């Protein structure tokens, strides 16, 4: 089973895990979060993230989900993935992405990453009162 690390600005990672608990009625195994504080030392953050990834990897790999591309959590995630070959990183964390990752985590790491990315993109849409103005952004 692929492990999942949520790496996001405080309090997002923890809030995503709370939402998962709401959906599944408990915390699924091998899903952990790190909320990144505004003044957090990046080397300390990297150390915590590497420890989490090593602990999560049962042999099937770890999917790291980060909130914003180019921000500290994502940059740390990139560093982790460079140093830990059995990990993948996705940016743009949203709840559909996370739920997909959990639901498909018995697949290979690359398949879980793709399913999660697709789920995250496919659930981004606009809505308006105009029947001619509804469009899907992710499609």
Secondary structure, 3 states (H helix, E strand, C coil): CCEEEEEEECCHHHHHHHHHHHHHCCCCCCEEEEEECCCCCHHHHHHHHHHHHHHHCCCCCEEEEECCCCCHHHHHHHHHHHHCCCEEEECCCCHHHHHHHHHCCCCCHHHHHHHHHHHHHHCCECCCCCCCCCCECCC
